[in-house]
Amino acid sequence: MQESVVIIGAGGHGKVVADIVLKAGDHVQGFLDDNFEADEKFIGFPILGRIDDFINFLNARFVIAIGNAQVRENIVEKLQGVSWYTAIHPKAVISEIDTLIGEGTVVMAEAVINAAAKIGKHCIINTGAIVEHDNYIEDFVHVSVGARLAGNVHIGKETWIGIGATVSNNISICEKCVIGAGAVVINNIDTSQTYVGVPAKSLAIRNII
């Protein structure tokens, strides 16, 4: 049965999410965004109103197309009781063996999610990202374009894994971290900071050296 989907966030990420919804065979009802006026158009779809206007569209399912994890979490807290849409591109490769993807999560084209991986709610698994076997990714995590998570990796809530970053196997990264583009994580991270480089180190430490 075709789903009717309201996308929250009329920006670049929203364009990609709209494409996923259509390719999954569902219907884009329109966008909610606080930076547009109702009745405007965005990539050919109507702006339905501001985010607070969600109450007028409870017949639809919702998905958040905003990269910032804290913003996504704040919106989820506001939109109590809505039905969330999980957007999975048909060209994503997802194992059917003991794999779980939480509600509201977006999985983009060419992403790979392997056996026994557990993905939380309202995550973003971006284009070409690799999530290997037995990963545990908590809610509101963003795994960016081309990032690679080896087996048995644990990523804490609201952490952002940058474009092309690599996380070695059996690594745990705590919540609210930023792993910079191209960084290589080979040790556990237990402090919420920004980490860059090869091997990845705290940006604060690198600025001191």
Helices and strands as residue ranges (DSSP letters): E 4-8, H 12-23, E 27-32, E 41-42, E 45-49, G 51-57, E 61-64, H 69-78, E 83-84, E 87-88, E 93-94, E 100-101, E 106-107, E 112-113, E 118-119, E 124-125, E 130-131, E 136-137, E 142-143, E 148-149, E 154-155, E 160-161, E 166-167, E 172-173, E 178-179, E 184-185, E 194-196, E 201-202, H 203-208
